[in-house]
């Protein structure tokens, strides 16, 4: 059983729901990212999504776009992010997934591959991710129809492949995604990009009900979750709530202070207080 599956199994046994925070790796720097991972775990995170900064984050709203821009100024790549995960692993066993676009992951594999090696790029990535303590990967722009080889390599290295589903997904597509996913399924609460909203979408609850017809995997709902009340509302019908832009905004607000990590930890604790 993977660390993700075991974590959700424990939640189910104890009749609890999960809290999944998202942060951007390297925002404001990789040392702080390691500290944030540890602090979020202490604050009650079920699982942590670690965003890989990218120059063209199509699915992300302005808050996470700015975080990517700040992180990219430090000129690091996947290798350094995996080193950060490995350092955090010495202090926490909370599952960690990479939340990325496909290009940085592919480039890492190509860059790290020896020209004389027969090991494919996906294999290089999977080996390195597993060795660092990563538990799964979610690739926002890799559609299920094209993810077969990638998912197979991840599976061979005990990494879960997380897929997104949306309110606009047809039942046929939901059935295909659930058949290929592992770990958990990320249900997008609404169409559009990431970003905090005053109200959660009623479509999210309907989507979760539709997905449950095809899969017993845990379901996490994200995009727009930014308050304790919204987290509690998602917990009514889903297994976990994902909070991303609201946490990244707290990091942004704390950039000029020395208490950025504790500030984010306090915010996370408020999110799960309900």
QUIMO-V528335 format. One record per residue. N is the residue number from 1. RES is the residue in one small letter. SS is DSSP state (helix for helix, strand for strand, loop for the rest). PSI is psi in degrees with one decimal (* if undefined). Layout:
# QUIMO-V528335
N_RES_SS_PSI + N_RES_SS_PSI
This chain:
# QUIMO-V528335
1_x_loop_131.7 + 2_x_loop_162.9 + 3_x_helix_-35.4 + 4_x_helix_-48.0 + 5_x_helix_-41.1 + 6_x_helix_-40.4 + 7_x_helix_-46.0 + 8_x_helix_-31.7 + 9_x_helix_-40.0 + 10_x_helix_-39.9 + 11_x_helix_-45.7 + 12_x_helix_-42.1 + 13_x_helix_-38.4 + 14_x_loop_6.6 + 15_x_loop_44.2 + 16_x_loop_166.7 + 17_x_loop_161.7 + 18_x_strand_157.0 + 19_x_strand_121.5 + 20_x_strand_102.1 + 21_x_strand_150.6 + 22_x_strand_134.9 + 23_x_strand_157.8 + 24_x_strand_125.2 + 25_x_loop_131.5 + 26_x_loop_2.6 + 27_x_loop_109.7 + 28_x_loop_-17.8 + 29_x_loop_168.8 + 30_x_helix_-32.0 + 31_x_helix_-42.6 + 32_x_helix_-34.3 + 33_x_helix_-43.6 + 34_x_helix_-43.6 + 35_x_helix_-37.2 + 36_x_helix_-40.5 + 37_x_helix_-47.8 + 38_x_helix_-43.2 + 39_x_helix_-40.7 + 40_x_helix_-35.9 + 41_x_helix_-43.4 + 42_x_helix_-29.4 + 43_x_loop_-6.5 + 44_x_loop_14.7 + 45_x_loop_134.2 + 46_x_loop_-36.6 + 47_x_strand_149.4 + 48_x_strand_128.6 + 49_x_strand_122.5 + 50_x_strand_108.0 + 51_x_strand_134.0 + 52_x_loop_116.6 + 53_x_loop_142.1 + 54_x_loop_150.1 + 55_x_loop_-19.7 + 56_x_loop_66.5 + 57_x_loop_83.4 + 58_x_loop_-31.9 + 59_x_loop_-2.4 + 60_x_loop_143.2 + 61_x_loop_-175.7 + 62_x_helix_-33.3 + 63_x_helix_-49.1 + 64_x_helix_-29.6 + 65_x_helix_-43.9 + 66_x_helix_-37.3 + 67_x_helix_-42.3 + 68_x_helix_-42.1 + 69_x_helix_-42.8 + 70_x_helix_-43.3 + 71_x_helix_-40.3 + 72_x_helix_-18.3 + 73_x_loop_-19.6 + 74_x_loop_-5.4 + 75_x_loop_59.8 + 76_x_loop_172.5 + 77_x_loop_-163.1 + 78_x_helix_-39.7 + 79_x_helix_-44.3 + 80_x_helix_-33.7 + 81_x_helix_-43.0 + 82_x_helix_-34.4 + 83_x_helix_-36.7 + 84_x_helix_-42.0 + 85_x_helix_-44.6 + 86_x_helix_-39.0 + 87_x_helix_-40.8 + 88_x_helix_-32.2 + 89_x_helix_-23.0 + 90_x_loop_-14.8 + 91_x_loop_-8.6 + 92_x_loop_149.1 + 93_x_loop_9.2 + 94_x_loop_133.0 + 95_x_strand_144.6 + 96_x_strand_131.3 + 97_x_strand_147.7 + 98_x_strand_130.1 + 99_x_strand_108.4 + 100_x_strand_164.1 + 101_x_loop_161.9 + 102_x_helix_-34.5 + 103_x_helix_-49.7 + 104_x_helix_-35.9 + 105_x_helix_-43.6 + 106_x_helix_-43.8 + 107_x_helix_-36.2 + 108_x_helix_-47.8 + 109_x_helix_-43.2 + 110_x_helix_-43.3 + 111_x_helix_-40.5 + 112_x_helix_-16.6 + 113_x_loop_136.6 + 114_x_loop_136.7 + 115_x_loop_-25.4 + 116_x_loop_-1.5 + 117_x_loop_144.2 + 118_x_loop_0.6 + 119_x_loop_123.2 + 120_x_loop_163.9 + 121_x_helix_-42.4 + 122_x_helix_-37.3 + 123_x_helix_-41.3 + 124_x_helix_-45.9 + 125_x_helix_-48.1 + 126_x_helix_-42.8 + 127_x_helix_-47.0 + 128_x_helix_-40.3 + 129_x_helix_-44.6 + 130_x_helix_-43.0 + 131_x_helix_-30.3 + 132_x_helix_-19.6 + 133_x_loop_8.2 + 134_x_loop_142.9 + 135_x_loop_-19.3 + 136_x_strand_171.0 + 137_x_strand_134.9 + 138_x_strand_122.1 + 139_x_strand_109.1 + 140_x_loop_-33.0 + 141_x_loop_19.8 + 142_x_loop_106.7 + 143_x_loop_152.6 + 144_x_helix_-35.2 + 145_x_helix_-24.4 + 146_x_helix_7.4 + 147_x_loop_5.3 + 148_x_helix_-53.8 + 149_x_helix_-43.5 + 150_x_helix_-48.6 + 151_x_helix_-38.3 + 152_x_helix_-41.5 + 153_x_helix_-41.7 + 154_x_helix_-46.5 + 155_x_helix_-38.2 + 156_x_helix_-19.9 + 157_x_loop_24.1 + 158_x_loop_35.6 + 159_x_loop_135.1 + 160_x_strand_144.3 + 161_x_strand_113.2 + 162_x_strand_133.5 + 163_x_strand_153.2 + 164_x_strand_143.4 + 165_x_strand_154.5 + 166_x_loop_162.5 + 167_x_loop_-25.3 + 168_x_loop_-6.5 + 169_x_loop_133.9 + 170_x_loop_163.8 + 171_x_helix_-36.9 + 172_x_helix_-41.1 + 173_x_helix_-39.0 + 174_x_helix_-41.0 + 175_x_helix_-40.2 + 176_x_helix_-45.0 + 177_x_helix_-46.6 + 178_x_helix_-28.6 + 179_x_helix_-23.4 + 180_x_helix_-13.8 + 181_x_loop_159.7 + 182_x_loop_162.9 + 183_x_loop_-78.2 + 184_x_strand_171.2 + 185_x_strand_133.2 + 186_x_strand_112.1 + 187_x_strand_116.8 + 188_x_strand_127.3 + 189_x_loop_-21.5 + 190_x_loop_164.4 + 191_x_loop_151.8 + 192_x_loop_-164.1 + 193_x_loop_171.5 + 194_x_loop_160.1 + 195_x_loop_144.3 + 196_x_loop_144.8 + 197_x_loop_154.5 + 198_x_loop_-28.3 + 199_x_loop_146.2 + 200_x_loop_154.0 + 201_x_loop_136.4 + 202_x_helix_-19.3 + 203_x_helix_-24.9 + 204_x_helix_-43.5 + 205_x_helix_-39.4 + 206_x_helix_-41.0 + 207_x_helix_-44.4 + 208_x_helix_-43.2 + 209_x_helix_-38.4 + 210_x_helix_-42.5 + 211_x_helix_-36.9 + 212_x_loop_-17.7 + 213_x_loop_-22.3 + 214_x_loop_-13.4 + 215_x_loop_148.5 + 216_x_loop_2.8 + 217_x_loop_149.2 + 218_x_strand_148.6 + 219_x_strand_126.3 + 220_x_strand_138.6 + 221_x_strand_130.8 + 222_x_strand_-176.9 + 223_x_loop_99.8 + 224_x_loop_0.5 + 225_x_loop_118.5 + 226_x_loop_-1.0 + 227_x_loop_159.1 + 228_x_helix_-37.4 + 229_x_helix_-38.9 + 230_x_helix_-38.8 + 231_x_helix_-47.2 + 232_x_helix_-36.0 + 233_x_helix_-43.0 + 234_x_helix_-36.9 + 235_x_helix_-18.1 + 236_x_loop_-35.4 + 237_x_loop_-10.8 + 238_x_loop_167.1 + 239_x_loop_-22.0 + 240_x_strand_154.5 + 241_x_strand_135.1 + 242_x_strand_127.5 + 243_x_strand_115.9 + 244_x_loop_-74.9 + 245_x_helix_-35.7 + 246_x_helix_-37.3 + 247_x_helix_-41.9 + 248_x_helix_-33.8 + 249_x_helix_-37.5 + 250_x_helix_-39.0 + 251_x_helix_-44.7 + 252_x_helix_-41.9 + 253_x_helix_-26.5 + 254_x_loop_8.2 + 255_x_loop_-34.9 + 256_x_loop_3.7 + 257_x_loop_171.2 + 258_x_loop_-0.1 + 259_x_loop_30.4 + 260_x_helix_-46.0 + 261_x_helix_-47.8 + 262_x_helix_-33.5 + 263_x_helix_-46.4 + 264_x_helix_-38.9 + 265_x_helix_-42.9 + 266_x_helix_-41.1 + 267_x_helix_-44.3 + 268_x_helix_-40.0 + 269_x_helix_-35.7 + 270_x_helix_-35.9 + 271_x_helix_-36.4 + 272_x_loop_3.4 + 273_x_loop_-22.7 + 274_x_loop_*
